[in-house]
Amino acid sequence: MPPTVLEWSPTVDPSDFVRRVREALAAGRAVVFPGDSGYVALADPASPIAQSLPAPAVLAYGPDDPAQLGLTAPVAARRLMFRSWPAPLTVALPADPAAPPAGWEVAWKTLADGGVVRFRCPDHALTDALLPALPGPVLVSDTFLPTAAAAAGAVGDAVELVVSAGELRADRRPTEVAVSESGWRVTKPGDFPTDEVERLAARIVLFVCTGNTCRSPLAEGITKALLAGRLGCRADELPAKGVWVLSAGVAAYGGGPATDLSVEAAAEFGADLSGHRSRPVNPQLLAAADDVIAMTRSHAHALAVRYPGVGPAARLLCGDTDLDDPIGAGPEVYRECARVVREHLLRFIPEWTGA
């Protein structure tokens, strides 16, 4: 019996697609679904067809999914999953091939081959609707084929449902990153850039002030100079060393330069703000940050009120006191501001370098 084919459109309510996918998977059958590298095949790990899927991974939506299989996602893996997915990026975690979770005995030997389990979240408009609605983790296998019909033919008689989204690009390949407690490495280069992996796996330190033209750029720039000196690299190489330093403002307009006096003061402490461009704080930036450092209590309060529960709680740069805004003052005030910033940053640097 040929599979049922559903034609997807971005203007159609996805709830029927999601229901039909759930039913097919619950019946132990395969589903062909649009992905970011052509079409993918989905299957329940307990079904007999799980063994026949080529190079299966676990269809995942976020950093909490590995725990459902008894696996621990290191910090770098959680950052990649949270900050990048959905994307053509596969995250591989250490796993024992001889210790399958309950219900995964059929698929585990193939899935955990080589001592790792791969997690994948293909980028397509239907992904956001489907994955949260699935009752548990399922297998996903890239066919790297551009049409739903070709993908269904490759998977074979096990396919019950095909969700067609027209012809897709199939020349892209996911980048695979193996992550353990000792670090990460790209094991299969692909279309997700390695420098993006570096940034997204790094610790994000976010400084926040008002307009993002004086205090927080000074903190960002001086932090980069201090870290670069401590880690023996250039400032632009810091993400590869595990720390990505950013700044933003609670009342900033995007794209503005740092003030001239901020640039001059920063230079005296080895920091270059000539290329700085202001950015406003947003919930995505806060949620991605590992550390949020505010210049004043009012900045911390603004973040807590506007974005309750988003990201880590802001800490004050100067401990229990506010850092005064030098805007409108002369060079000596900016110089003193930069000196105070550097003095207080020295308390944080060991934390951010693990020293």
N, C-alpha and C positions, 0 to 999 in steps of 0.2 A: 504494500500500500504506500503510495507516494506521500511525502510529508506535507503538512499544511503550511502554506506560504502566506505570511502576513506582510503587506507592504506598509513600511513605516513612513510617516510624514511628521515633520516637526510641529505641524499645526494640529495634530490629532492627540487627544488625551491618551497618555501612555498606559493607563491603568489596565486596559484590556490586554495589551501586550504582556504586561507584568504577570497578570493572572494566568495567561496561557503558558508562559514560560515556567511558572511555578508548577502548574499541573503536569507539564511534560517531564520536568525533572523528577517530580514525585513519583511518576510512573516508571522511572528508571530508564528514560529515553534521553536522547541527545537533542540539543537545541543549537542551531546555527544563528549567530548573532553578530551585528556589526561591531568592529573594533577600530583600532587606530593603525593597524598594519594589515588591512584586509579583514576578512571575516574570521571569527573565532567559533569554536565548538564548546558547549557547556555540557557538563554531565554531573550526576550525583556520584560522589566517591564510593558509595556502597553498591552501585549498579555494576553488572558484569561488563558493560561497555567501557568502564573506567580504565580497564587494562589495555584497551585498544587505542586510546587517544595518544597521538604523538606528542612527546615532550610536554606533558601536562604541568600546569602550575595551579596554585590555589587562587581562585577569583577573590580578591580582597578589596575592601573599601577604605580601610584605615589602619592605623597602628595597633588597634586593639584586636584585630582579627587573628594574628598568630597565637594569641593566648588560648583561643578556642581549640587549638590543636596541641596545647601543652607546650608551646614553644615561647621562648623569651626573645623579644625584639630589643636589641641593644639601642642605646640612645640615638646613634647615628641612623639606624634603620627606622626608628619611629619618626625622626625628623624628615627623612626622605619620603616616607609614606604619607605623613601629614601634609608636608609642604608641596609635594609634586603631583600626587595622584589626583585624578586620573591622568595618565601619561604613558608614553612608550618606554616605561622603566620597570624592570623586574628586580625585585629585592630577594636575594637568596639568603636563608638563615640556616645555621647548623641544626641538623636533626639526626636522630638515630634510626637507620633503616629497619632495625630489628625491634623497634618499640612503637608500633602504630597506635594512634588514638582509637578508641572504640568507634566502630563503624567505618574505619578507613583501611581495614585489613586488605581489601581488594586492590586499592590504588596505591597503598603506601610504598610497596617495594619499588614500583616505578617512579613514584613521586619523589621519594627520598633517596633515589639512586645517587651515589657519590657523596652521601652524608649531608646534603642540603635539601631544603624544601624551598621552592620558588613561589613568590607571591606577585600577583599581577593585577593591575586595574586598568584595562584598556580605556582609552579616551574616546567616548562617543556620547552624544546627547542623551541616549537612553540609559547610560550607565548610572547616572544619579537617581533615576527612577527605579531601576531594577535592583541594584545591589542591596539597598537598605530593606527591600521587601522580601528578600530570600530568607528562608527559615534557618539557614546555616551555611557554612562554606561549601562551595562546589568547585569542581575542576574546570579549568579553562585551558584550551589548546589553540594556539595560533595556527591557522591554515595557510596564511600568507597568500590567499587567493582573493581576486578582486570582486568576484560576484558571488551572491548567495548560492546560486545553482551549482557553481563549481565547487564551493566549499561543502555543500551537502553531498555532492557526488564523491568527494574525497573521504568524507566521514563514513558514508555507506548507509546500510539499511537501518542503523540504529537511530537515525535522525527522525524525529516526529514533528518538529516544528522548525520553520525557517523564518526569521525576521529579516526581510530584505530592505536595504536602504540604498539601492542602486549600486552602481559600480564605485568601488572604493580604491584608494591608493594601496597597493600591496608591495611597493618597493621599499618601504620603511621596515626597520628591524628594531625591536626594543633593546635598549642598553641593559645589560645585566650587571648588578652590583652585589657582590658577596660581602655580607656584614657580620662581624663577630665582635666580641667584647674587646678584642685587640685592635680593631680598626675596620676599614673597608677597602675594597679594591674592585675595579672594573674587570669582570671576567669575560664579558662579551661586549665589545664596543658596538654601539648602535646609533640611533638617531637622537637619543637624549644626550646632549653634550656633556663631556666629562667635567668641564669647568662649572657647569650648572650643578652637577652632582657635588662638586667640592663646596659650592656655596650653600646648597640646601642641606648638606650633611653637617655643616659647621654650626658651632654655637653662635647664635645671633644676639649681639648686644645692641640694644636700642637706647639712645639718649633722647630725651624729650624736653623741649623748652616751649616758648610761645611762638615765635615766628620762624625758628630754625635758620636764623642768619647770624646769631652771635654765640650764645652759650652752648647750645647742643652741638653746633659744628666745631667749636673749640674742643669740647669733650671728645667728639668723634675723632678729630684730627690728632689730638695729643695721645689718645688711646692707641691709635694706629702706630704712631711713632714709638711709643713705649713698647708695644707688643712686637713690632718689627725688630727693635733692638734686642728684646729679650729672646725672640725666636730665631734671630739671625736671617731675616728675609726682608724683602721690600714690602711696603704697605699693601700693594695690590696683590701680594702673594699670601696674605693672611688667611683667606678662606681655605686655601690648600693646606694650611697649618692648623685649621680647625676653629678659627674665630672670624666671624663676619661682623664688622662694626658699622652701624648705621645711626642716623639721627633723623628726627622729625619734629614738627611743631603742632601744638594744639590749636593754633590759629594761623597756620602758615598757608601761604599761597605757593603752589608748586612752581619750581623752576627759577626761583630767585637766587642770586649769588650771596655768599657770605659778605658781611660788611667789610669795607676796606681795612678798617682798624682790626677786625677779627683776623683777617688774612695776615696782617703785619704781626700781630701778637702771636699767632700760631707759629709763624716762621721762626720766631725767636726761641721756640721750644721744639724745633725740628719737624713741625707739621706743615703740610701743604694744603691750604684750603682754596687754592685758585680755581679748582674745578668743581667746587661745591655747588650744588643746586638744591634749594629747599624743597621739602615735601611735607604734606599734611599727614598727621597720624590717621590711620584707618584701622578698622577691626582686623583685617587680614594681616597687616603688619604686626599688630599687637599679639595676635594669636600665634604667629610664627616665632616670636621672640622668646629667647630663653631668659634674658635679663632685660628689665626695663628700668632705666635710671633717669629719674626726674630731677630737674634743677630746683624746684620749689614744691612746697606742700600744695599750693594751688594747682600746679601741673598734675601732681599725683591724684588730687581730688577730682580734677576734670576727667582724667582717664577712668577713674573708678565709677563716676556718675554716668559718663557717656557710654562706656563699654563695660557694664557690670559682668564680672565673671570671665572676661576675655583676656587671655594671656596671664603672665605672672603679675603679682602685685608689684607696683612701682616702688623702688627704693630711692631715697634721696642721695644725691651725689655727696653732699657735705654732711652726711650723718643726720644730725638733728636740726640743722639750720638750713635756711634758704640761700641760694646763690643769687646775689643781686644782678639785675640786668644792666649791662654797661651801655646800652643803646643811648646815643646822644652825648655820651661823655667823651673825654679825650684819650689820647694814647696811653697815659699812665694808668687810667682806670681799666682799660682793656688788658694791659700788661698784667696788672694785679689780678684781674679775673682769670686770665690764663694760668697764672702762677698758682692760684687757689685750686683751679680745676686739676692741674697736674698733681698738686699735693694730695688731694683726695683720691685721685685715680690710683695712686700708688697702693692704696688699701685693697683695690679690686684686682689689680693685675695678677697677683699670685693665684687668686681664685679662677681667673679666666685662662691661665696657662697650666693649671694643675701643679704649680711649683710650690 
